């Protein structure tokens, strides 16, 4: 079996492990939470967990039979010296644990999304991971789903010709959940460089008002008594440039359609589709009234995306081959997130990426 990697988990909420109690058995969603995924992998052992709140920490410890708990994640890392750390805190409380872990000998980090609350924090995370050689993946898990991986392979092999437009259907918030859409579009297109973004944030969030932007603090402010200010998003567009492919550009169009998580990649010779949140994968080749239409269905197999995310981190630790969702790939989606917020503040104007202003603060969940 080889080396067993010691794991510490920071954050004992849903993605830390409690989400398992909400799910029915499904090979692509279970194990879904971090704790259960580590239990599934023989090469990993969770040796400690930390949380800032005692009640939630105790609930987690009772649920999973853990006795080694900490209210201070720094003490956990310094005393236990884990090889891998999972960080499942809210995004506004994520930057410091990532940086501390990277700077204190942790070899691999699995961080939930969003990454953090500002581009200034993201830059510090990137520097810490690079300077310390830390393997990194974040929780945009469709990148590690066999169905989406095989769909990406078909696109890269030219089965729909040259990709032109990615149309993503999902209605969600900017910081916590749009990383799923941004990372998926990027991954299916081959992780091209985002060069511009334009769009607007929503004025309301169901029955709740949208977070207010405060000019003096240069921040989106949460409602009184709360910690999270994560605005919902209206339609937006992202332009991508493909390195090494002269004059090849693609565009992502993100439509705020409630109740859907579907994507169509339109190419010069066909379309790649993933609908029903990964429930159906299909390639359709051929255009025009006289062209013969060819269709192919992809049926995914293998382990859950959470398990595959962890195995990807272990692979980098052991071989040096960077993870699929490494910090540089992650930063591309984070640039788009904050660029979109800047576009909104400028009335929907197109914003060039990377963003010049790194200080805008958005405390997501």
N, C-alpha and C positions, 0 to 999 in steps of 0.2 A: 504493500500500500504506500510505502514511503513516508515522508514527513507529514505529521498532523499539525495543521496551522491553528494556533490559538486565536480565538476571536472575541472581541469585545463589542457590545452593542450599546450605542448612545441613543436614547430615545425609546421609550417602552409603550408606544401607542399602536395604532393600527398596522402600519407597515413594519414596525419592529417585530410584530408577530400576531397581534390580536385580530387582524383581518381574517385569519384562518377560520375563525368562528362564524364568519359571515358567508363563507363560500361553500358551495356543493363541490363534490369531487369532480375534478376536470384536469386532464393531464397537462393543459397549458396554463392553468391558473393555480394549481396546487402542486407542490408547496409554493405559496405566494409571498407570505411574509418572510422577513429576513431570518428570524430564529428557526422556523421550520425548514427553510432551505438549507441552512447550515447543518441541521440535524440530518438531512437527506444525504449530505456529502460526507463520505467516510474520511476525507482528508481534512475536515474542519471540526473544531470543537468549541462551542461557546463557553468561555471560562468566566465571564463576568458581564453584567449589564449595569448601565447607569441612567439615571433620569433626574431631572431637577425637582420633580414633585414626588413626595414620599408615597402618597396614596396610589398613584398610578404605577409607581415602581413595585409596590407590594402586590397590586393586582396582577401584574405581569409575572412576578416571581412565583405567586401562587399558581397561576395558570400553567406555567411551564416547569415548575419544580426547581427553581433556581434559588440558591442560598447566598451566592456571592454577588452582592449588590452594592452600588455606590450612588450617593447623591451628588458627587463631584466627579465629572468625567476625567478631569485632569489627574486626580488621585488614582482613578482606575487605570489609566494609561501608564502612569509612572510606576505604579506598584506591580501591575499584572504583566506589563510589557507584551501586549498582544501583537501578533503578526499582521492581523487584519482587523479593521474597525469598520463597523456599519454605523452610519450617522443618519438617523431617521427623525431628527428634530424638525420643527417647522423651519421653513427656509430662512426666516429672519434671524434664527438662532443656529445657523448651520456653518457659517464661515469660520468662526473661531475654533470649533471642534475639529474641522477639517485641517486647518492650518496647524493647530497644536499637535494633532496626530502625525501629520507629515514631518513636523520638526522634532518629534520625539521617538523616532525609530520605527514607526508603523510602516510595514512594507506595502500594504494594499488598503485602499479605502473604497468602500461602497457607500456613496452618498445618495440619499433620496433627492428628488427634484421638487421645486426649483433649487438652483445651486445656492443662491444667497440673495441679499436684499439690495445690492448695488453693483455696478461694474467695478467700482473701486475695490469692493470686497472680492469680486471675481478675479481681479488682477493679482491680489495677494494670494489667493488660493492657487492660481496658476504658477506663480513664482515658487511657492512652497513645494508643490508637487514636482516641479522641474528640478529645483535645487537639491531635493532629497531623493530623487529617483523613485518616487512613490507611484505604484500602479493605481489607476483610478478608473472607476466606472460610476455613472449616476443612474438613477432609477427610471430612465426612459426605456422600459424593458422590451418594447417591440423590436428594438435593434437586435435582441438576443432570442427572438421567436423564430423557430424554424421556417414557418410559412413566409414571413416577411423576408428572411434571409434568402430563401429560394426565389422569391419574387424579385428581389434586388439582383440576384445572379442572372435571371432571365433578361432583365432590363439591360444589365451591363454586357450581356452577350449579344445584344442587338435584336432581340426577338420582337421588339415593337419599333425598331428603327431608332432614330435619334430622339431622345426625350425632349419635349418642348414645354409642356405645362403639367404641373402637379396640382390637382384640385382636391383640397382637404375639406371634409364636412364635419364640423364639430363646434359646439357652443360651450365655451368654458372660460375660466379665468386665466389671467396673463402669466402669473409667476408659478403657481403650483401645478397646473394641468396642461397649459399650452406647450411645455417642454415635450409632452408626448407627441403632439402634432408636428412641432418644429423638427424634432429629432427624427421622426419617421420620414418626413419629406426629404430631409437631408440625406438620410441613410439610403432611401430608395433611389435617389438621384446620384449616388456615389460620393456623398459628402463634398459637394462643390462649395466654393467660397461665397457666402452671402455678401452682396455688395450694396444693396439698398433695401429699405423697407418703407412702406407707407400704409396708413390706416388709422382707425379711431378706436377708442375704448368706449364701452357702453355707459350710458348715463344712469342706468339703474341695474340692480342685481336682484331680480325677482321682486319680492315685496320690500327689499331693502334698498336704500339709496347707495349710489356708487361712492367709493372713498373720495374724500376731498383732497385736491392738490393744494398744498400750502407753499406759496412762493418763497416766503422767508426761510422756511426750513428745507425747501427744494425736495419735498417728500410728499407722498400720498399718506394721509393720516387715517388711522382706523377709527371707527366709532368709539365714543367714550366708554371706557371700561374694557375694551378689547385690544388685542395685540396685532390683528391681521387687517391689512388694507390691500386686498388683491382684486383689482378691477376686472370685470368681465370685458370681453373683446368683441367688437363688431368686425365687419369684413376688413381684411388686410391682405397685402401683396408683398412678396419678397422676390428680389432678383438675384440670380446666382450666376457666377462665372466659373467655368470649368478649367482648372489648371492643365496645361499641356494640350488643350484642344482649342486651337485658334478660332476665335469668333464663335464659340459655342456658349450659348446662354440659355438658361431655363428660368421659368418663373413659377413660384408657388402662389396659389390663390386659396385663401383660407376663408371658407364660408361659415358663418355662425348659424348652423342648422341644429336646432335642439333635438336631442335624442338620437343623434347619429355619431358614429366614429367610422367613417368610410373615406377611402382615397382612390382616385383615378389618376394614373400617369398616362398622359396622352403623348404618343410619339409619332414620328412621320409615317410609320407603317402599321400602327396598331395601338392598343390600349392595355395597360396592366391595371388590374382592379383588386382591391382588398376591401371587402364590405363586412358589415355586421361585426365590427371590432375584432377582425381576424377570424370570423366564422367562415368566410368564403374567399378563396384566392383564384383568380382567373386571368388568363392572357387571351386577348382577341387580336388576331393579326389579319390585315387586309382592309382596304378602303375602296370606296367607289361602288357604283351599281354593278359593274362587271367583274370586280375582283372576287376571287374565291376567299371565303372567310374561314380561317382556321382558329379553333378555340382549344385551350388547354387548361385543365383544372389542376391546381396544386393542392396536395393533401399533406399538411405538416405532420411531422413525427418528432419524437425525442423528448427531452426533459423540459421542465417549465422554464420560462424566461428568467425568473429570479435565480434558479439554480445555474443556468447557463451564464448569467452575469457574474456570479461568483467564480465559476470555473474559468472564465476569461481573465479575472484578476489573478487567480492562482497561476495560470499559464504565463502571464507576464512576469510574475515573481520568479518562476522557475526557468523561463527561456529568454526573457528580455523582449519578447515580441509584444508590442504595445496593445492594449485592449482596444476593442472596437469602438468603445465610447470614451476614449482617453480624454484628458483634460483639454487638449487642443480642439478636438471635435466638439466637446461640450461647450467650450467658449463661443463657438460659432452660433449656436442656438441662443446662448445668453445675450450675445450682442444684438440679435434680432429682437429679443424680448424688450430690452431697454430702449433700443432704437424705435420700436413701435410706440412705447410710451412717449418718447420725445416727438414722434410724428403727431400723436394726438395733441400734445401740448402746443404744437405749431399748426393746428387746424387741419391735420391730415397731410401735411407736406412730406415729400419724399426725403428720407434721411439717409445719407451716405454712411456705410459701415466700413471699419469699426467706428463706433460713436466717439466723438471728441470729449463730451462731457461725461465723466465717470462717476459723478457724485449723486445723481438722482437716486432717491431712496424709496423702495417699494417693499414694505414688509409683508411678504406672502406667507401662505400657510404651509 
